[in-house]
Amino acid sequence: MNNKFYLTILAILGLAAVNTAKATTFVDVATLGDGVSVATTGGAVKVDATVLTKNQRWTRDRVYILANNVIIPSGITLTVEAGVLIRAEQVWRQSAANGSAEAAATPADPGAIVCAQGGRLNMLGTSDAPVIITSMDDVNVPGGFETVPYVENKGKSGGLNNERILRQGGTSAFGTLGVATYEYSGGTLTPAAKDYSKTWGAASAFRYEALWGGIVMCGKATVNRGYASAENANTSAVVLPTINPTSGAITGTSKGVQAVEGMAGFSQYAFGGGDQVFPPDDSGNLTFVSNRYGGYVIAVDVELNSYSFYGVGRGTNLGFLEAINNADDDYEFWGGDVSGRWLLSMWCGDDGVDTDQGFLGTFQNVVQIQNNGNGAADGTTLSSRSTSNYGDSGTENDGPESANTAVPYSTYIMSNMTLIGRGYASVASWSSANLFSGPNFKDNAGARWHNSLIMDFPGGAVHIAGRATVGTDAANAEASSEGRFNAPRSSGGFDGAGRAMDLTTTATGASDAPDGRFNNCWFYRDGLAKSSAVGSDGKYLNKAAFDAAYNNGAPAAGWDTASDANLFPARYDRSGRGASADGSAVRCNAPSAVAQIKLGSNYNVFNQNPGVIVSPYTRISGMDLRITDSAARDLANSSIPSVRGLNSGATFVGAVRDNMWMRGWTLADNLGAFAGSQIVPDVTVSVNASSQPVITFGGEAGVKYVIEVSTDNKTFVPVTTVAAVGGNNPYTDVARTVSAAPIYYRVIAL
């Protein structure tokens, strides 16, 4: 994957080479001049936000600095070109009003990029030149330390009077420890004499988190928040919040919308949801974006995420995104039906993928790797992350809240995910009450998972919360997640609210499958840790017993085999909304829900490694996610639906068959997290005598490639999946002919 697989049939050429000049101009976005205004909230604490007033294009010849929130309001488009570097202040910032220094940690001022309803955010990176959003001091970027600013607005007309010194008086040391490194010590921030010392290098690059806010998108697609139980959000009126234009305070009762966490100071820009079905809501295009060290913690249980999507619709494109060292969730979705492909989640503080309030999107080719547990033996001496931020369950999947049965149900589709948990390194958590599991379903949520790998979750393969006595089936299953897994519904169509799987066609009849389903999924090295919280469940009494089984020469046969009681613990001592009367003991994994997962017709595989190379102890380096098990490489019964851009030809387990697609453009790869090769085919497009496009790519024998097409160079859909032969592989797209309108093709190794 690089620029050369984006081809237009008009030019028959790849994209033009990206300008590789080093960025030398540091610009505070709030001082860009014409096209921005700075809004200030009232109250005891003054909080600023930069509001764009004209369409903007950020270019690669500058480093853009976020000193506060940047808001893209309705009718405005922000376009960020390939290779742009955006840095966020995270320690101190200067107040223009009084010349003093105030904390950048001021609530509601974390330096987020917020795309409001009706606005559009286009970050148009490439694999050769991703858009990078990171902290002020990250040197692991193209240009290294030269791109770390000591002043803002350098080069802006007006000279020194328009430059703000960020730090001075210190000394710097540079070196190379596998990655770029520097140390700055003894300096002060101006105008206040605040000590400023920072070390950033091979080890400390793993340490940081919550250094800026994150990317927030607010759309107009359905959110089922606020509706009564059994109410249909597709047919009920949306009630927008009442917002005080001066204070930003929200009053009144709203329905069908969700306010953005941590943005109370600018509420008029910070909510998503609505009833826009067709044309689908389009909030922009995020492609090849490396999002680092986000998840700003505003207050207890109020954090921003690396990427937050509020009611974002399927007209929005999300592809080839990295979230790394984020303090909270990496990708969180409140309702909406946006889809994402080729997503990387590395070492999140909470959940990698978190879905809420009727989310109906699709995912494909997703890698999520949790941080290690706490304890000196597990590698956190290298990562130095907070012991509270090592990742929660595999994914968190929520419905409308508690026992509410409002529709549409959360019934998203996940295909080809590689989901790797905390592993078995942590000494402290082995005996704790919270041995985290794989995907966690609660609040009446479900999801359809296809062709995915779920491994290294000590507390079990899945956690499906119910609403009855621990270990028994529920009479009130409809009001809990286990009801989503038990059986197909008799009415309501795909989403429970009258739509088919394409979300545009009406379908009020029976669903074709349960809302919660695992199909052709492989579960490996899950549920091996015994904890007092799960009674007799769990294979090994303690970490020493696990270590002995794993490290004593060639492991004995069956050392990694978990029983059903290990994989699906019937009692799980975690509180969950509505799971029990007192909230103290959470019923999960009712026999009826487990029976559905174990059905032979779902073709799930347990206790078998598809061939990935991942240590059960560490998540820091050397991971090769390519599968080698022949049965996992070519599934006999794959059933991925051909809908909304999903590639039904991805008939393998996990996110990677042959091509380590996250290599070369991500910080995780730069830090040495991955092994294995990236495959980048050469692609040409020609036209035959019948005016049909002929796509020819150089292939490696036995490797599978997907050929995709687009009419806008934004949203690509699969044309076919090809098992290549060595050398040139021509394919004629007989469904299309060349006309005046451009057609774009790309070829990606799977």
N, C-alpha and C positions, 0 to 999 in steps of 0.2 A: 504494500500500500504506500504509494507516494503520489506526487502530483501527476505522474504519467498515467495513472489509471482513470483520471477524470478527463474524458475525451468528448469533444463535440463533433457530431457528424458533419457539421458545416466546415469546420477548420481541419478536421482529421488530425488534430494536434493535441498534445497535452497542454496544461496550463502554462502560462509564461513563467519563467524563472522568477522566484521571489527575490526582491532586493535584500541583499545580505549585509548592507552597511550597518555598522554598530550604532545603537541609539546613544545620543550624546545630550539630548535635551530633556530635562526633568520638568514635568508640568503637573502642578496641582490642578486637578480637574475643575475645582471651584473657581479657578482664576483663568479659565480658557477665554473669557471675554464674551463677545457676542454669541448668544446661543445658550447661555447658562444663567441661572439666578440662584441665589442662596437663600433658602427659606429657614426661618428660625422659629422654633416652638416657644410657647409661653411656659409659665410655671417657674418653680424655683431654680431649675437647672435649664440653662439655655442650650438647646441642641440644634445644630445646623444640618441641613441636607442640601446637596446640589441638585437642582431640578433643571433638566435639559429643556430648553424652550425652542430649539430648532433641531432638525435632523443633523446628526454628527457622524463623522467617520474618523476613527482613531487610527493613526498610521504608525508604521514600524520605526520611523525615525525619531520617536519620542518614547520616554518612559513615563507612563501615566501614574500619578499618585492620588490615592483616595484618602483624603483627610477626614471625610465624613461619608454618609450615605449618598449614593448617586441614584437619582430617580428618573426613570424614563416614563413620562406621563402619556396619556392617551393621545394618539395621533403623531407621536414622535418615534423615530427609528434611530437607534444607535448601532452603527456598523463598526466592528473591530476587525481589522485586517489580519491576515496570517502573520505570525511572528511578533505580534504586539506583546509587550511586557507591561503588566499592570501591578503596581505595588501598593500596599496598604500600610498606613501608619498604625502602629499598635501600642505604643508606649505613652507618648505625649504629643499634644498638638497645641499650637499657638492660637489663642483667641484674638481675632482681628479687632474685636470690640474694645478690649481693655489692655491688650499687649501682654497679658499674663499667660501662663501655661496652664492648661487644664487637662485632665485625664482623657485620653482617647477612649477610655473605658466607660465614658458617660453613657448611661442607659439610652438605648435607641440611637446610638451614634457609633456603631461598630465598623463602619466602612463597607456596608453591603452595596451590591448593585441590584436595584429593585426595578423590574419592568412591570409597570402598572397595567391594569386592564386597558386594552386598546393600544398599548405601546408595543414596540417590537425590538428585540435584542438579537442581533446577528453577530456571532463570533465565528469567523470564517477561517479557522486554522487549517493547516494541512499536516500530514505526517512529517514533512520536512521542516515545517515552521508552525508549531502549535501556538495558540494563544495561551499565555502563562499568566495566572493570577496568583500572587504570592505575597509574602511579607516584605517589609522594607529591606531586610538584610539577607535574603536568600541569595547565595552566590552560585547555586547550581542551576544556572540559566545561561543561554548563549551570551557571551560577553563577560560573564563572571562578575568580578568585583567592580569593573568599570561601570556597570549598570546600577550599582548601589549608590543612591544619591546622598550627598552631604548638604546639598542645597536643593531647593525647589525653584522652578521657573528659570533655570539657567538658560541663557540665550534668549529670553523673552525681551522684546523691545522695552526700553526703559532702564536697562542696566541694573546696577547693584540694588537700587531702591526696590526693585521688584523681585529680589532674591531673598529667600528665607533660609537662614542657616539652620540645619537640623542638628548638627553635632560638631564639636570642635575641641581641640586641645588634647586629643588622645593620640595613641600610637597604634599602628596597624602591623600585623604580621601575616604573611601569606605562605601558602604551601600547597602541596598536593598529597592527599591521603586517600587515593582512589577516586575521590571527587574533590572539587574545589573547596578550599577551606581558608578562613581568615579569622583573626581575632582582633577586636578593637577594644582597647581598655584605657581607663583613666580619662575618658572624655566627658564632656558635659553637653547637655542639651540647652539650647537657647530659646527664649531669653532667660528662663529660670535656670539656676545652676543645679540641674538634676544630673546625678551620676549616670553615665551611659557606658556600659561595658557589655560586649556581646561576643560570643564565640559561635562560629558556624562552620561545621566541617563534616568529616565522614561519619562521626558518631552523633554529633549534636543535630545533624540533619534529620534524624529520627525523632528527636526529643520534642520539638515544638508542636503546638496545637493552639487553636482558638486565637490566632493572631489577627484575624479580620472576620468579617461577617460571612459572606457567601453570595451566591447568585440566587435571586428570587424572581420567579415568573408568576404573574397573576393573569389567569385567563377567564373565559366566560362559559366554560363547559360545566356540566352538572356536578354539584356537590350536595350530598344528601344530609348535611348538617342542619339541625333545627326542625326537621320534619317529624311529625308524630309517627309512632309505630304503625307499620303497614301503609303509610302514606307514600304516594308515587311522586317523586321529585320531577319526573318527566312531564307530568300533567298538572302539577300544582304550581301556583304562582310563586315566583321568587320575590322575597321581601328584602330589599337592600337595607344596609345599616343606616341609621341616622347619625351623621357626623357633624360635630360642631366645627365650622370652618376656621375658628380662631384657635381653639385648644386642641382640636383633633379628637376629642372625646366621642366615643360611640355610645349612643343611647337607643332605647327601643328594642324590640324583638325582631331579629332578622331570620330569614330562612333561605337556605340554598347558597349561602356564602360562608367563607371562612376568613377571619382576619389573620394577617401575617404576624407570627410571633415576634415580639421585640420591636415592632414598628408603630407603637401606639402614638408616638409623636407626630406621625405623618399618615394617619389612618385613611385619609381621603385617597391615598395612592396604594394602600396596602391591604387589599382584600381580593379574593378570587371566588369565582363561582357564577352560575347563571343558567341559562337554558339554551345556549347556542349549540345546535346540533349540526345544521347544514346551512351555509358552508361551515366546516369545522373551524373552531377557534384557532387562530394562528398567532402565536406570540413570538415567533422568530426561528432562529436556526443556530444551534450550538454544535459545532463540528471541530474535532481535535482541540479540545480545551483541557489544559492541565491546571486543576484547581487545588491549591496547596494550603494547608495549615488554617483552614477556616473553622466555622462553628463557634463563633463568638458567644461566650456565656454572659447573658445580660443579667439574669437572676436565676435563683434556684428553679430548675425545670423549665427555664425559658432560654433556649439557645437557638441560634440560627444554625442552619445546616450548610454543607458544602453546596448542594443544589436543592432548592425548595420550589415545589410546583403546586400552585393553588388553583384548582379548576382549569388547568391548562388542557387545551384541546388537541386533537390528532392532526391538525394542520401545522403544528409545531414540530420541528425536526431535532432529534437528539441523537448524536452518533459520535463514537470515538471520544469519550469523555473520561477523564481521570479525576478521582477524588482521593486525596492522600493526606493522612494525619489530620483528619477532621475531628473536632472534639465531640460532635454529636452524630446525627445520621448523615450518611453521605448523599443519598438520594431519597427525598421524602415527597410523597404525592398525596395531597388532600383532594380527593375526588378527581374529576377530569378523565380524559381518555387518551392522553398523549402516549406515544410509544418511544422506546429507546433501544438502540442496538449498539453493540460493542462498547459496553460500559465497564469501567474498572473501578473497584472500590477497595482501597488498601488501608488497613489498620484503623478503621473507624473507632470512635469512642463509644458509640452505641450501636445502631443498626446500619448495615450497608444499604439495604433497600427497605423503606418503610412506607406502607400504603394505608390510607385512611379514607373513610367517608364516601364509599361508593366508587372507588377507583376502578376503571375499566380498561386501562391501557394494555399494551403488549410489550414484552421484552424479549430480546434474543441476543445470544453471545454476551453474557454478563459474567464477569469474574469478581467475586467478593472474597477477600481474605482477611480474617480477623487478626487483631493483634494477639500477642502472646498473653497468657495470664500474668498474675503478679508473682513475685518471688524471684530471688537472685539467680536461681538455677535455670531460668527459662529464656534468657536473652534480654530482659528488660534493663539489665545493666548496659546493654548496647542501645536499646531504643530510648530508655529513660523516660518513657511515658508515665503519666499519672497512673497509679494502680487502680484507680476507678474508671479509667478510660481504656479498657482493653477489648471492648466489643461485647455486645449483648447476645441475644439469640441470633440465629442465622439471618432471618428476616423478621420484621414485625408486620403483621397484617391485621388491620382493624376495620370494623364496619362503622356504623353511624355513632356509636357509643353504647356501652352497657348492653341491655337486652333489646334495644330498639330494632325493629324489623323494617324500617323504612327502606324503600328501594329507589334507585338500583342498588343491588347488592354489590359489595366489593368482589368482583369476579374477573380479575385480570388474568392474562395468559403469560406465563414465564416459560421460555423455551431455551434450551442449551445454556444453562447456567452452571458454572463451577463455583460451588459454595463451600468454603473451607473454614472450619471453626477454629477455636482457640487452641485446640490440641491438648496434649497431656503433659505439659511442662510445669504447670503451676503447682507448687507445694501447698500454698495457703488455701486455694479454692477446692482442693480435692475433698476436704471434709466439710465444706461449707454447705449452706442450704441451697445455694444457687449454682448448680452445675448446669450451665446454659445448654440449651438444646439447639437443634436445627430450626427450620421455619416455625414461627410462633403465630398461631391463629387465635384471635379472640374477638369479642364484640361482634359476633355474627358475621365474620369475614370468611371468605374462601378464595381460592385461586386455582387455576389449572396449570399444573407444571408438567412439562414434557422434556424428555431427553436430558435430564440434569443430573449432576453429581453433587451429593451432599455428604461431606466427610469430616471427620475429626471434631465432632461435637460430643464432649464427654457425657452430657446429661441426656442424650437420646437423639433419635433421628428427627422427630417432629414433636410439637407441643400444640395439641388442638384442645382449646379450653371449652369446658361445658358449664352447665348450670344445675347440676344435681349432685347427689351423694358421690363422693370419690369412688371411682372404680365401677360404677353401675351406669346403665343406659338411662337417658333422660326422657321423661314424658314431654318436657318442654324444649325439645331439641331445636325447634324452629327459631328460638330466640338466642341461640348460641352457635359458635362456630362448628361444633360437631354436627349440627343440623345441615350445614352446608356440604358436609362430606358424606352424609348417610346414604343419599339416593338422589336421582334426578327429581327436579320439581315437576309438578303436573301442569303448571301454567306459568305465564310471565316471560316466556322466551329465554334468551341467553342471559339477560341482565336482571330478570325478575320484574322489570318495569315495562315490558312490551317491545323490546328490540331484539333483532337477530344479532348474530355475532359480528356482522359488519357495522352495527350500531346506527345504520340508516334505514334498514328495512324493518317494517313492523312484524313482530312475531309474538303472539300472545299465548301460543300453545305450550306443550311440554318442552322442557329443556332436554338437550341431547345427552347430557351427562351431569353428574353432580357439580355444583358450583365449586366444590373443593375436590381436587383429584390430582394424583400423581400417576404419570404414565411414562413407562420406559425410563424411570429414574433409578440411579444406582446409589446405594447407601453403603458407606465404607468407614470403618473405624469409629463408629458412633456408639455411644452408650456404654463405654467400657469402664467408666469410673463409678465406684460404689460410693454412695453418700447416705448419711443418716436421713436425708430428706426423702429418699426414694425407697426406704425400707430394704426389702430383699433384692431390689433391682441393682444392677451394676455388676460387672464381672470381677474387677480387681478391688481389693479392700483398701488399697492405698497406692500412692505413686510408686513406692519402692517395689511393690508387686508387679505393677505395669512395667517398670524399668527392667526388672529381671526377665520378664517374658520377652521383651523387645530386644534386649541387648545381650542375652546369653547365647552367643554364637548365632547359628541359624535359628530363628525363632521356631518353636515347636508348632506343629500343625494345629490350627484352630486358635492360636493366641489372639487373633484379631476378630474372632467370630463372636457376635453378640446375639443373645437370645431375644425373642420378641419382647420379653419383659425388660431387657436392657434398652432395646430400640424405642419402645413405646411405653415408658413408665406410666402407670395408671394414676399415680399420685405425684404431684410436683409442687413443692412447697414455695410457691410464688403467688403473691397477691395479684389479682387481675380483676378488672372491672366487671362486676356482676357474676363472678364465677362461684361465689358461695355467700351465704348469708352474712358471715362475719368477716369475710375477706382474708381469713387466716390460712385456709387450706384450699388450694385450687385443684379442682377435679380436671383431669385432662386425659386425652387418649381413650375415650370410651370404646368398648369392644366393637360397637357397630362401625365407628369411624376407622378403627384399625383394620377391621375386616375388609373395608373398601380398598384401603391401600394395599392389602395383601392379596387382593383378587388376582387370580392367574391371568385374567383378561386384561389387566393393566400392565403386565410385563415388567414390573419393578424387580430389581435385583438387589439382594442384601448380602453384606459381608464379602464383597468381591471388589478388588482394586482394578479399575479400568486401565491402570498403567501410568498414572501421573507420578511424578517424583516430588514429594513433599514430605519433609520430616514431621513426625508427630509432635516434635518438641518446639521447633522454631519456625517463624514466618518472616525471617529477615533476608535470606539470600538463597540463591541456587534453585529456585522452584521451576520445574519444567512441567507444564500443564497439558502437554500433548498426550493423547491416549494411545496406548499400544495394544491393549486387549482387542483381538480381532472382532469379538462379539460386540464390543462397545464402539468400535470404529464404524461398523455397518449394521445398524439395528434391523432386525428382520420385521419388526412390527411398528416402526415409527409412524406416528399419526399426528404430526404438527399440522394445524389447519392452515390453509392458504388464504389468509385474511389479513388485511391491514399491514401489508409489507412483510409478514412472516415468510421465511424461506422453508417450505415444507421439504426441501431437498437436503436439509441439514440432519441427515439420518445417523447421527452419532451422539454420544453422551458428552455432556459438558460443553464449555465455550470454545474449546480448542481441539481440533482434530489433528492438523498438521502445521498450522501457522501460528506462531506466538505473536499475534497481531498487536500486542501491547508493547512490544519491544521497539526501541529507537526513538520514541516520542514522549515517553512518560518519565516522570521523576523516579518512580519505583524502579524502572529499569536502569536509570542512571545510577541509582544507589545499589545496584547489584542484586535486586530481588529475584530476577528471572534468569533462567538458562533456556537453551533451545533456540531454534532459528526463526527468523521472520522471513516470509516468502513474499517477494514483490515481483509480480509478473510484468513483463513488457507487453504492452497492448497497442494494437493498431486497429483502425476502423476503415473499411472500404465499402464500396457500393457495387453490387452485382448488376447484371444486365436487366434484372427485374426491379431495379431501384430499391432493393432490400439491403439493409445494413449487414455487413459481414464483420464480426468481431473476431480477431485473431490474437491469441495470447500465448506467450511462451510458458509451457507447463512442465512440471516435474511429474514423472510417471507415478501413478497411484494417488496423487494428491487431488483432493476435491476443490473445485473453484465455483463460486457463484458469479454469474453474469447478471448485472443489474442495470436498469434503464431509468431515466428521468427526463421529464420535459422541462424542468426548471433548474436543473443542477443543484437541487436541494433535497427533494424527496425521491429516493430511489426505491424501486420495487424489483423483486427477483424476476428474471426472465427464464433462467434454467440453472441447474447445478450440473457440473461436468466433472467426471472422473478423468483426469488428464492423462495423456500419453506424453512421453518425453519429446520435447521440441514444440513445434507450432501446433496449436489447437484452434482451427477455424470453426466458427458457429454462425449460421445465418439466421437472423431474426425475421422469420417469415411472417410474423404478425404485424410488421411495420414496414413502411416505405418512406423514402426520403422526400421531404417537401420543404417549403420555405421555413417552417418552424424548426428550431434546433432540437436535436435528440442527443442526450448525453448517456454514455455508457461507462461503467467501471467493472473491473474484475478483481475479486478478492479471494485469496486462498483461505480455505476454511481449516 
